[in-house]
Amino acid sequence: MSNAVIETILSRSAAKYYDPAATLSDDQIRDLVRIGTSAPTSFHLQNWRFIAVRTPEAKARLRPIAWDQPAITDAAVTFIVIGRLADASTIPDRLAPVVEAGIMPARFVPEWEMPARGLYDDQPQRQRDEAVRTATFGTAAMIYTARSLGWGSTPMIGFDAEAVHREFDLADDEIPVMLLTVGPERIGNWPQKPRMPVADVLDFV
């Protein structure tokens, strides 16, 4: 099994060292997020948001509350990847463009909203779980897109979530799920590390 997509996935590794002189344009950053948001979300909720930390001033605000990791200031951009608590009441708005595009008949909208309300309404743990899932799917798509374009990336959980929430004015229903550094690399990064054998992680039933 091999093609360009598979090779991109299998060659990806976490970048520690970035070229601090390199930049990404606003359009490149927008395209990365646009592709990331093609990832799946439950009931088409699209409950994610991304803050592109790219100016020296913003990086200086983020680095002290991200364990003082050099990649925060060296990478061309660090995304604060935000998951929003799953809210079924947003489904009609999310599906409106789908109906307008002729993909879904309007009569199907309540058929999506009602089971979503049963799943998420008054279920704070499920709402939070969905926020984390959604943000993770979007981040994964961005990671592999970055690799396909020749850039390094690293998802990071080493940060003070409360401080990030406060410093970057996140809403009450928003969770900073992870940081994602992206940018051209410099020499010194390791290749992808060997993984556990498939036989150790796969069961057939």
C-alpha positions, 0 to 999 in steps of 0.5 A: 500500500503506497501513494502520495497521501500514505507517504506523507502520513508515514514520513511525518515527524514532530518538529522541534527545530524551526527556522526562526527567520521563516514566515508563512503568509496570511493566505498560507495560514488561511489555506491550512485552516480551510483544509483542516476544517474539512475534517469530520465533525459530529452532526456537522457542528464544526465546533472549532476555532483557531487563533494563529499566533504569528506576530512577535508580540503575540508569540511573546505573550504565549511562550511564557504560558507554554512552558517557555518552549522555544518552538513557540517563538521559532515556528512561523505560526503557532495555532491555539486550537480551540474546541467549542462545547457541543451545542445542538442548537447551532445545527440549523445554522450549520446545515443551512449552507448544506441545504442551500447547496442542494446536498440535504433537503430542508426537512432533514434538519430537524432529524439531525437536530433532535438526536443531537439534542438528546446526545448533548443537551445537559450532558457537559462531559459529552459536550466537552468530549466532542469539543476535544474530538473535533479540535483533534480531527482538525489538527490532524488534517492540518498536520498532514497538510503541513507535511505535504507542503514541506513544513514541520509541525508539532501538536503540543499540550505543554501549556497552562490552559487557564492562562491561555484562556485568559490571555487570549480572551476565549469564551466560556464555552471554548477549550484550548485543546492543544497548540500546533506549531507549523513552519519551515524546519531547520536541521536537527529534527528526528525522523518518525520514531518506530511505532508498536507492532500492529499485532500489539494493537490490533485484534480481529473479532 
